[in-house]
Amino acid sequence: MKRLTTLLLAAGLICSAFSAANAADIKAKGMWDFSFEYTNDSFDKHNSSDRFGAAQRLRTQIDVIASESLKGVVYFEIGDTHWGHAKDGASLGTDGRTVEVRYSYIDWAIPETDVLVRMGLQPFVMPGFVAGSAVLDGDGAGITIGGNFTENVGANLFWLRAENDNTNGYGKWHDDQNNAMDFVGLTLPLTFDGVKITPWGMYGFVGSRSLGGDAKGDIDDMRAGMLPVLPSGSDLTTLEGNRSEGNAWWVGITGEMTTFSPFRLAGDFNYGSVDMGTVRSLSGYDGATSKTIDLKRSGWLASAIAEYKLDFGVPGLLLWYGSGDNSNPYDGSERMPTVDAGWSGSSFGFDGGYGISSDTILGTSPVGTWGVALRMKDISFMENLTHAIQVGYYRGTNNKNMPANAGMTTFHASYPDATGSMVGSTYLTTKDGAWEATFDTDYQIYKDLTLAVELGYIHLSLNDGVWGNVLDNTNRNAYKASVNMRYAF
C-alpha cells in the first residue's frame, strides 16, 4: 500500500508539473469494481477452486489535453485483486504490486484536416451491433487513422502489432524468425436516418512460429481461436513446422435498424480464414510414424437480434448460427477463427458479465454452435432499479465423430498454456447442447454508485456416445451468484 501511495503521489506531481509548464488540461475518470461471488464456474468434476471469492479492480484514465487537435491518454489498471491472495498483494499487510498500463496513446489531428491519428497502446474492436465482436475485441499496440468523408460516410484504418518474440520455442520451433503477428484492418461506418451499416475487413500476417513454442506472452487464447483441433498424439511440441509466413483474413458486415422505433433489428455476418500451411506429426496417430496436418481454419458466423421497447422493459430474441468442423482432424477446421473475441451474448456463458464477475464459461465467442435466446432487459417497476432475464438453448454444429477421430480428451477446443491449464471454448457437436438461464439486477444507489446482482446457471447436455470416458471427469452444471459494486467517477 505504501508503494501504491507513493506511485499515485508521484503521478500527481508529474501531472501538476506538466500542466503548469505546458498549460495542458488534465482530466481523470475511471471506476472501482468490487465482486463477491459464490460460484462453480468450471465443468471439471475435480475442480478444487474455492466456491466463494472476493475481488476488486481499479481502472483510471488520465487525459492530458493540449488542444482540440492533440491529447495524450494513459489508462492504469490495478487488479484483478483477489482478497486474501498474497500474490495480488491482498493478504494481511496488503502492499499490492498489480499495477498495469492498459492504454497509453496520443491522439493528434493531421493539420488542416479532420483526420485523427491514434498511436500507442489502445483498444482494437471490430464492429458488431448484435453482441459485440466475435473476432477481435482487445487491447494492443498500433496505429489507427480515422475520419469522415461526408456526414454519413466514415472510415477507420488500423495496424495492430499483436505479437512479436513472445514464444521461447522448442524443437523445430526454436527460432526467433517468423514469430511476429500483425493485423491491418478497415471499417467503413455508414450512418443514415434510422439505419447504421458498417462493412469491415482485416488481414493478418502470421509468422509460422508466432503460435508455436512455450508462451512468454498471452498467446494461448489466440492458439485456441486461430488453430484447428489437433489430432491425438500431436501438439505444438511434436510438429515439424515450415518457415513460410501464414496469412489470415476476415470480412464482415454489421447493421442496425431503428427506423420503426420502438422496434430495433440488428444483424452481423462474419467470415474468416487462417492458413498456416501444413506440418507433419512426428508421433503420428493410430500407430502411424508421420502424417500431414493442415493448420488451416475457416468458417462463418451469422447472428441477429430483434427487440421491442415497452414502457416496463425491452423483450428481445437473439439468434445465431456458426459453421462447424467436419469429421477429419487432419484437414483443418471449418469453425470461424477468432483473435481475441468479446461476444456478449449472455452474462455467464459468454462475455457479458458485469464488471469483474465470472463469465465466458462457454467461451468468448459462439463459433461452432447455433443458439436461440429469449430475453427481457431494462425491466423496471421502481425508480433506479432494473432487471434482465434471459433463457437460452445452444447446440453444436461440429461433426459428432470429430472427438473420437481426433482422440479429444476434453470437450474444450483448447491448447495447454504455460501452466498446463487448458484454454479455449467449449466444443459442442451436433449431438450436444447447453441450457443457460440468467437473472441480473442493477440498482443505482447514487448517481455514480451501482449495485449489480447476477444469478446464472448452465447445464451441459453432452452425448455419452460422442464423449465416452471424457464424461467421467465432467460436471455438467455450472452456476454463479454474484454481488457487484461499481463507483464510477
C-alpha positions as CSV (number, residue, x, y, z in Angstrom):
1,M,0.0,0.0,0.0
2,K,2.9,2.4,0.7
3,R,4.3,1.7,-2.7
4,L,0.9,2.4,-4.3
5,T,0.5,5.6,-2.4
6,T,4.0,6.7,-3.4
7,L,3.2,5.9,-7.1
8,L,-0.1,7.9,-7.1
9,L,1.6,10.9,-5.4
10,A,4.4,10.8,-7.9
11,A,1.9,10.6,-10.8
12,G,0.0,13.6,-9.3
13,L,3.2,15.6,-9.0
14,I,4.1,14.8,-12.6
15,C,0.7,15.8,-13.9
16,S,0.8,19.0,-11.9
17,A,4.2,19.9,-13.2
18,F,3.3,19.1,-16.8
19,S,0.1,21.2,-16.5
20,A,2.0,24.2,-15.1
21,A,4.7,24.0,-17.7
22,N,2.6,23.3,-20.8
23,A,-0.8,24.7,-19.9
24,A,-2.4,21.3,-20.6
25,D,-5.8,20.4,-19.2
26,I,-5.7,17.3,-17.0
27,K,-8.9,15.2,-16.8
28,A,-9.3,11.9,-14.9
29,K,-12.1,9.3,-14.9
30,G,-12.4,5.7,-14.0
31,M,-14.1,3.1,-11.9
32,W,-13.7,0.9,-8.8
33,D,-15.3,-2.6,-9.3
34,F,-15.9,-5.0,-6.4
35,S,-17.2,-8.5,-6.7
36,F,-18.4,-11.1,-4.1
37,E,-19.2,-14.4,-5.7
38,Y,-20.4,-17.9,-4.8
39,T,-19.8,-19.9,-7.9
40,N,-18.9,-23.1,-9.6
41,D,-17.5,-21.8,-12.9
42,S,-15.9,-24.9,-14.2
43,F,-17.2,-28.1,-15.8
44,D,-14.3,-30.1,-14.3
45,K,-15.6,-32.6,-11.8
46,H,-12.3,-32.4,-9.9
47,N,-12.2,-28.6,-9.8
48,S,-10.7,-27.7,-6.4
49,S,-11.2,-23.9,-6.6
50,D,-12.9,-22.1,-3.7
51,R,-16.6,-21.6,-4.2
52,F,-16.6,-18.2,-2.6
53,G,-14.3,-15.4,-3.6
54,A,-14.0,-11.6,-3.3
55,A,-12.1,-9.4,-5.7
56,Q,-11.7,-5.8,-6.7
57,R,-10.2,-3.8,-9.6
58,L,-9.5,-0.1,-10.2
59,R,-9.3,1.5,-13.7
60,T,-8.2,5.1,-14.0
61,Q,-7.9,7.1,-17.2
62,I,-5.9,10.3,-17.3
63,D,-6.3,12.6,-20.3
64,V,-3.6,15.3,-20.9
65,I,-5.2,17.7,-23.3
66,A,-3.1,20.3,-25.1
67,S,-5.7,21.4,-27.6
68,E,-8.6,20.0,-29.7
69,S,-6.0,18.6,-32.0
70,L,-3.7,17.0,-29.5
71,K,-4.0,14.9,-26.4
72,G,-2.4,12.0,-24.6
73,V,-4.2,9.3,-22.7
74,V,-2.9,6.8,-20.1
75,Y,-5.1,4.2,-18.6
76,F,-3.9,2.4,-15.4
77,E,-5.4,-0.8,-14.0
78,I,-4.9,-2.2,-10.5
79,G,-6.3,-5.7,-10.4
80,D,-7.9,-8.1,-10.6
81,T,-7.0,-8.2,-6.9
82,H,-8.4,-11.3,-5.2
83,W,-8.9,-10.7,-1.5
84,G,-6.6,-12.9,0.6
85,H,-4.2,-13.7,-2.2
86,A,-0.6,-12.8,-1.3
87,K,0.5,-12.7,-5.0
88,D,-2.1,-10.0,-5.6
89,G,-1.0,-8.1,-2.6
90,A,-4.4,-8.6,-0.9
91,S,-3.4,-10.8,2.0
92,L,-2.8,-9.4,5.5
93,G,-0.4,-6.5,5.1
94,T,-1.6,-5.7,1.6
95,D,1.2,-3.9,-0.3
96,G,-0.2,-4.7,-3.8
97,R,2.0,-4.8,-6.8
98,T,-0.6,-5.4,-9.5
99,V,-0.3,-2.1,-11.4
100,E,-0.8,-2.4,-15.1
101,V,-0.8,0.0,-18.1
102,R,-3.8,-0.8,-20.3
103,Y,-3.8,2.1,-22.6
104,S,-1.0,4.7,-23.4
105,Y,-1.6,6.6,-26.6
106,I,-1.7,10.0,-28.2
107,D,-4.5,11.4,-30.4
108,W,-3.5,14.1,-32.9
109,A,-5.2,15.6,-35.9
110,I,-3.4,15.9,-39.3
111,P,-3.1,19.7,-39.8
112,E,-5.8,21.3,-41.9
113,T,-7.9,18.2,-41.9
114,D,-10.4,16.3,-39.7
115,V,-8.4,13.1,-39.9
116,L,-7.5,11.8,-36.4
117,V,-4.4,9.6,-35.7
118,R,-4.1,7.5,-32.6
119,M,-0.8,5.8,-31.9
120,G,0.2,3.6,-28.9
121,L,-1.4,1.1,-26.6
122,Q,-5.1,1.3,-27.4
123,P,-8.3,-0.7,-27.8
124,F,-8.9,-2.6,-31.1
125,V,-12.6,-3.6,-31.6
126,M,-14.2,-4.9,-34.7
127,P,-17.8,-3.7,-35.1
128,G,-20.8,-5.7,-34.1
129,F,-24.3,-4.4,-33.4
130,V,-25.7,-7.6,-32.1
131,A,-23.5,-8.5,-29.2
132,G,-20.1,-7.0,-29.9
133,S,-17.3,-8.7,-31.8
134,A,-16.8,-12.4,-32.1
135,V,-13.4,-11.8,-33.9
136,L,-11.4,-9.1,-32.2
137,D,-12.1,-7.1,-29.0
138,G,-8.9,-6.5,-27.2
139,D,-6.1,-4.1,-26.4
140,G,-2.8,-3.8,-28.3
141,A,-0.1,-1.7,-29.7
142,G,-0.6,0.0,-33.1
143,I,-1.9,3.0,-35.1
144,T,-5.4,4.0,-36.0
145,I,-6.3,6.6,-38.6
146,G,-9.9,7.7,-38.9
147,G,-12.2,10.4,-40.3
148,N,-15.4,11.2,-42.1
149,F,-15.7,11.6,-45.9
150,T,-19.2,13.0,-45.5
151,E,-21.8,13.4,-42.8
152,N,-22.9,9.8,-43.5
153,V,-19.7,8.0,-44.5
154,G,-16.6,7.5,-42.4
155,A,-13.5,5.3,-42.5
156,N,-11.1,3.9,-40.0
157,L,-7.8,2.2,-40.9
158,F,-5.6,0.4,-38.3
159,W,-2.4,-1.5,-37.9
160,L,-2.1,-3.8,-34.9
161,R,1.1,-5.5,-33.8
162,A,-0.4,-8.3,-31.9
163,E,2.7,-10.4,-31.1
164,N,6.5,-10.3,-31.5
165,D,9.1,-12.6,-29.8
166,N,6.5,-14.0,-27.4
167,T,7.5,-17.6,-27.7
168,N,10.6,-19.3,-26.3
169,G,10.5,-22.1,-28.9
170,Y,11.4,-25.7,-28.7
171,G,12.5,-28.4,-31.1
172,K,11.6,-27.5,-34.7
173,W,10.0,-24.2,-33.4
174,H,13.2,-22.9,-31.6
175,D,13.8,-19.9,-33.8
176,D,13.4,-16.1,-33.4
177,Q,12.5,-15.7,-37.0
178,N,8.9,-15.6,-38.3
179,N,7.4,-15.1,-34.8
180,A,5.6,-11.8,-35.3
181,M,1.9,-11.3,-35.9
182,D,0.5,-8.2,-37.4
183,F,-3.0,-7.2,-38.5
184,V,-4.3,-4.4,-40.7
185,G,-7.9,-3.6,-41.0
186,L,-10.5,-1.2,-42.4
187,T,-14.0,-0.3,-41.2
188,L,-16.5,1.9,-43.2
189,P,-19.3,3.1,-40.9
190,L,-22.3,4.3,-42.8
191,T,-24.9,6.3,-40.8
192,F,-28.3,7.3,-42.2
193,D,-31.6,8.2,-40.6
194,G,-32.6,5.1,-38.6
195,V,-30.1,2.9,-40.2
196,K,-26.4,2.1,-39.4
197,I,-24.3,-0.2,-41.5
198,T,-20.6,-1.0,-41.1
199,P,-18.7,-3.3,-43.6
200,W,-15.2,-4.2,-42.5
201,G,-12.2,-6.3,-43.3
202,M,-9.0,-7.4,-41.6
203,Y,-5.8,-9.1,-42.9
204,G,-3.2,-10.8,-40.8
205,F,0.5,-11.5,-41.4
206,V,1.0,-14.5,-39.1
207,G,4.6,-15.7,-38.6
208,S,4.9,-19.5,-38.8
209,R,6.4,-19.5,-35.3
210,S,4.2,-16.9,-33.7
211,L,1.8,-19.5,-32.3
212,G,4.4,-22.3,-31.5
213,G,6.7,-22.9,-28.6
214,D,6.4,-22.1,-24.9
215,A,4.4,-18.9,-24.5
216,K,6.1,-15.9,-23.0
217,G,3.1,-13.7,-23.7
218,D,-0.6,-14.1,-23.7
219,I,-1.0,-16.2,-26.9
220,D,-3.0,-19.2,-25.6
221,D,-6.4,-17.7,-26.5
222,M,-5.1,-17.0,-30.0
223,R,-3.9,-20.5,-30.4
224,A,-7.3,-21.8,-29.4
225,G,-9.1,-19.3,-31.6
226,M,-6.9,-19.4,-34.8
227,L,-5.8,-23.1,-35.0
228,P,-7.8,-26.3,-35.5
229,V,-8.2,-29.1,-33.0
230,L,-5.0,-31.2,-33.3
231,P,-5.3,-34.9,-33.6
232,S,-4.3,-37.1,-30.7
233,G,-0.6,-37.6,-30.2
234,S,0.1,-34.2,-31.9
235,D,0.7,-30.9,-30.1
236,L,2.9,-27.9,-30.7
237,T,5.9,-29.8,-29.3
238,T,5.7,-32.7,-31.8
239,L,5.1,-30.9,-35.1
240,E,7.7,-30.2,-37.7
241,G,6.7,-26.8,-39.0
242,N,7.6,-24.9,-42.1
243,R,9.3,-21.5,-42.3
244,S,6.7,-19.8,-44.5
245,E,4.6,-16.9,-43.2
246,G,1.0,-17.7,-42.7
247,N,-1.9,-15.5,-43.6
248,A,-5.3,-14.7,-42.1
249,W,-8.2,-12.6,-43.2
250,W,-11.7,-11.7,-42.1
251,V,-14.6,-9.8,-43.7
252,G,-17.9,-8.8,-42.2
253,I,-20.9,-6.6,-42.2
254,T,-23.0,-5.4,-39.3
255,G,-26.1,-3.3,-39.3
256,E,-28.8,-1.8,-37.1
257,M,-32.2,-0.5,-38.0
258,T,-34.3,1.7,-35.6
259,T,-36.5,3.2,-38.4
260,F,-39.6,1.7,-36.9
261,S,-38.8,2.6,-33.3
262,P,-39.6,1.3,-30.7
263,F,-38.7,-1.8,-32.8
264,R,-34.9,-2.5,-33.2
265,L,-33.4,-5.0,-35.5
266,A,-29.6,-5.8,-35.8
267,G,-27.6,-8.4,-37.7
268,D,-24.0,-9.4,-38.1
269,F,-22.2,-11.7,-40.6
270,N,-18.5,-12.6,-40.3
271,Y,-16.3,-14.9,-42.4
272,G,-12.7,-15.7,-41.6
273,S,-9.8,-17.9,-42.7
274,V,-6.4,-18.7,-41.3
275,D,-3.8,-20.7,-43.3
276,M,-0.6,-21.7,-41.6
277,G,0.3,-24.2,-44.2
278,T,0.9,-27.9,-43.5
279,V,3.0,-29.6,-40.8
280,R,4.0,-33.2,-40.1
281,S,3.2,-35.1,-37.0
282,L,6.3,-36.8,-35.7
283,S,4.4,-39.1,-33.4
284,G,1.6,-39.8,-35.8
285,Y,-1.9,-41.1,-35.0
286,D,-3.2,-44.6,-34.8
287,G,0.3,-46.0,-34.9
288,A,1.5,-44.0,-37.9
289,T,5.0,-42.7,-37.8
290,S,4.3,-39.5,-39.7
291,K,1.2,-37.8,-41.1
292,T,0.5,-34.4,-42.7
293,I,-1.8,-32.0,-40.8
294,D,-3.3,-28.8,-42.3
295,L,-3.0,-25.9,-40.0
296,K,-6.0,-24.2,-41.6
297,R,-9.2,-22.9,-40.2
298,S,-12.0,-21.1,-42.0
299,G,-15.7,-20.6,-41.4
300,W,-18.5,-18.1,-40.8
301,L,-20.9,-16.8,-38.1
302,A,-24.2,-15.1,-38.5
303,S,-26.3,-13.5,-35.7
304,A,-29.4,-11.4,-35.3
305,I,-31.4,-9.7,-32.6
306,A,-34.9,-8.3,-32.6
307,E,-36.1,-6.0,-29.7
308,Y,-39.2,-4.0,-29.0
309,K,-39.2,-1.3,-26.3
310,L,-42.1,-1.3,-23.9
311,D,-42.9,1.0,-21.0
312,F,-41.7,-1.6,-18.5
313,G,-39.0,-3.4,-20.4
314,V,-37.4,-4.5,-23.7
315,P,-38.2,-8.0,-24.8
316,G,-35.9,-9.5,-27.4
317,L,-34.9,-12.6,-29.4
318,L,-31.3,-13.4,-30.1
319,L,-30.3,-16.0,-32.8
320,W,-27.0,-17.2,-34.2
321,Y,-25.5,-19.9,-36.3
322,G,-21.8,-20.7,-36.9
323,S,-20.2,-23.2,-39.2
324,G,-18.7,-26.4,-37.6
325,D,-15.9,-28.9,-38.1
326,N,-16.2,-32.0,-40.3
327,S,-15.1,-35.4,-39.0
328,N,-11.4,-35.2,-40.3
329,P,-8.9,-33.8,-37.8
330,Y,-6.1,-33.7,-40.4
331,D,-7.7,-31.3,-43.0
332,G,-8.1,-28.2,-40.8
333,S,-11.1,-26.7,-39.1
334,E,-14.4,-25.4,-40.5
335,R,-15.1,-23.1,-37.5
336,M,-14.6,-19.4,-37.9
337,P,-11.2,-18.3,-36.5
338,T,-11.0,-15.7,-33.8
339,V,-8.2,-13.5,-32.5
340,D,-9.4,-12.1,-29.2
341,A,-13.2,-12.2,-29.1
342,G,-15.5,-10.4,-26.7
343,W,-19.0,-11.6,-27.7
344,S,-21.5,-10.6,-25.0
345,G,-24.5,-12.8,-25.9
346,S,-25.1,-13.7,-22.2
347,S,-23.8,-12.7,-18.8
348,F,-22.5,-16.1,-17.7
349,G,-21.8,-18.3,-20.7
350,F,-20.3,-15.6,-22.8
351,D,-18.6,-12.2,-22.3
352,G,-21.5,-10.2,-20.9
353,G,-20.8,-10.2,-17.2
354,Y,-20.9,-7.1,-15.1
355,G,-17.5,-5.7,-14.1
356,I,-15.2,-8.5,-12.9
357,S,-17.9,-11.1,-12.3
358,S,-17.4,-14.6,-13.7
359,D,-18.4,-15.1,-17.3
360,T,-17.2,-16.7,-20.6
361,I,-17.9,-20.2,-19.1
362,L,-18.8,-21.4,-22.6
363,G,-16.3,-19.2,-24.4
364,T,-15.6,-15.7,-25.7
365,S,-17.4,-16.4,-29.0
366,P,-20.2,-18.8,-30.2
367,V,-18.2,-20.3,-33.1
368,G,-19.1,-23.9,-33.9
369,T,-22.6,-23.6,-32.4
370,W,-26.1,-22.4,-33.1
371,G,-28.3,-20.8,-30.4
372,V,-31.5,-19.1,-29.6
373,A,-32.1,-16.9,-26.5
374,L,-35.2,-15.1,-25.2
375,R,-34.6,-12.1,-23.1
376,M,-36.3,-9.2,-21.3
377,K,-34.0,-6.4,-20.3
378,D,-34.5,-3.0,-18.7
379,I,-37.4,-4.3,-16.6
380,S,-38.3,-1.5,-14.2
381,F,-41.2,-1.0,-11.8
382,M,-39.2,1.1,-9.4
383,E,-37.0,4.2,-9.9
384,N,-33.3,3.4,-10.3
385,L,-33.9,-0.4,-10.2
386,T,-33.8,-2.6,-13.4
387,H,-33.8,-6.3,-14.1
388,A,-32.8,-8.5,-17.0
389,I,-33.9,-12.1,-17.6
390,Q,-32.5,-14.4,-20.3
391,V,-33.1,-18.1,-21.2
392,G,-31.1,-19.7,-24.0
393,Y,-30.6,-23.0,-25.7
394,Y,-27.4,-23.8,-27.7
395,R,-26.3,-26.7,-29.8
396,G,-23.1,-27.6,-31.6
397,T,-22.5,-27.6,-35.3
398,N,-19.4,-29.8,-35.2
399,N,-19.5,-33.3,-36.6
400,K,-20.3,-35.9,-33.9
401,N,-17.4,-38.1,-35.0
402,M,-14.7,-35.4,-34.6
403,P,-14.0,-36.0,-30.8
404,A,-13.4,-39.7,-31.4
405,N,-11.4,-39.3,-34.6
406,A,-9.2,-36.6,-33.0
407,G,-8.8,-38.5,-29.8
408,M,-10.1,-35.5,-27.8
409,T,-9.6,-35.9,-24.1
410,T,-11.6,-32.8,-23.1
411,F,-14.7,-31.1,-24.5
412,H,-12.7,-27.8,-24.9
413,A,-11.2,-26.8,-28.3
414,S,-8.1,-25.9,-26.4
415,Y,-4.4,-25.8,-26.0
416,P,-2.4,-26.0,-22.8
417,D,-0.9,-22.8,-21.6
418,A,2.4,-22.5,-19.7
419,T,0.9,-23.9,-16.5
420,G,-0.7,-26.9,-18.3
421,S,-4.2,-25.4,-17.9
422,M,-6.5,-25.8,-20.9
423,V,-7.5,-22.6,-22.7
424,G,-10.4,-22.4,-25.2
425,S,-14.1,-22.5,-25.8
426,T,-16.5,-25.4,-25.0
427,Y,-16.6,-27.8,-28.0
428,L,-20.1,-29.0,-28.8
429,T,-21.1,-31.4,-31.6
430,T,-24.4,-31.8,-33.3
431,K,-25.3,-34.3,-30.6
432,D,-24.5,-31.9,-27.7
433,G,-26.4,-28.9,-26.3
434,A,-26.5,-26.5,-23.4
435,W,-29.1,-24.6,-21.4
436,E,-28.5,-21.2,-19.8
437,A,-30.6,-19.1,-17.6
438,T,-29.6,-15.7,-16.1
439,F,-31.3,-13.1,-13.9
440,D,-29.5,-9.8,-13.4
441,T,-30.4,-6.8,-11.3
442,D,-28.9,-3.2,-11.3
443,Y,-29.7,-0.7,-8.6
444,Q,-28.4,2.9,-8.8
445,I,-27.7,3.7,-5.2
446,Y,-26.2,7.1,-6.1
447,K,-25.6,8.8,-9.5
448,D,-22.1,7.3,-9.5
449,L,-22.6,4.1,-7.4
450,T,-24.2,1.0,-8.7
451,L,-25.1,-2.3,-7.1
452,A,-25.4,-5.2,-9.5
453,V,-26.5,-8.8,-8.6
454,E,-26.1,-11.6,-11.2
455,L,-27.5,-15.1,-11.0
456,G,-26.6,-17.6,-13.6
457,Y,-27.0,-21.4,-14.3
458,I,-25.7,-23.5,-17.2
459,H,-26.4,-27.2,-17.9
460,L,-24.4,-29.1,-20.4
461,S,-26.2,-31.9,-22.3
462,L,-23.3,-33.9,-23.6
463,N,-23.8,-37.1,-25.6
464,D,-22.4,-40.3,-23.9
465,G,-21.7,-42.0,-27.3
466,V,-19.7,-39.0,-28.5
467,W,-17.5,-38.3,-25.5
468,G,-17.3,-41.7,-23.7
469,N,-14.9,-41.7,-20.8
470,V,-14.3,-37.9,-21.1
471,L,-17.6,-37.5,-19.2
472,D,-16.2,-39.4,-16.2
473,N,-14.4,-36.2,-15.2
474,T,-17.1,-33.8,-16.2
475,N,-19.5,-31.8,-14.1
476,R,-22.4,-30.8,-16.3
477,N,-23.7,-27.9,-14.2
478,A,-22.2,-24.5,-13.5
479,Y,-23.7,-21.7,-11.5
480,K,-22.9,-18.3,-10.1
481,A,-24.4,-15.9,-7.5
482,S,-22.5,-12.6,-7.8
483,V,-22.9,-9.3,-5.9
484,N,-21.0,-6.4,-7.6
485,M,-20.5,-2.8,-6.8
486,R,-19.1,0.0,-9.0
487,Y,-18.1,3.5,-8.2
488,A,-17.6,5.4,-11.5
489,F,-16.1,8.9,-11.4
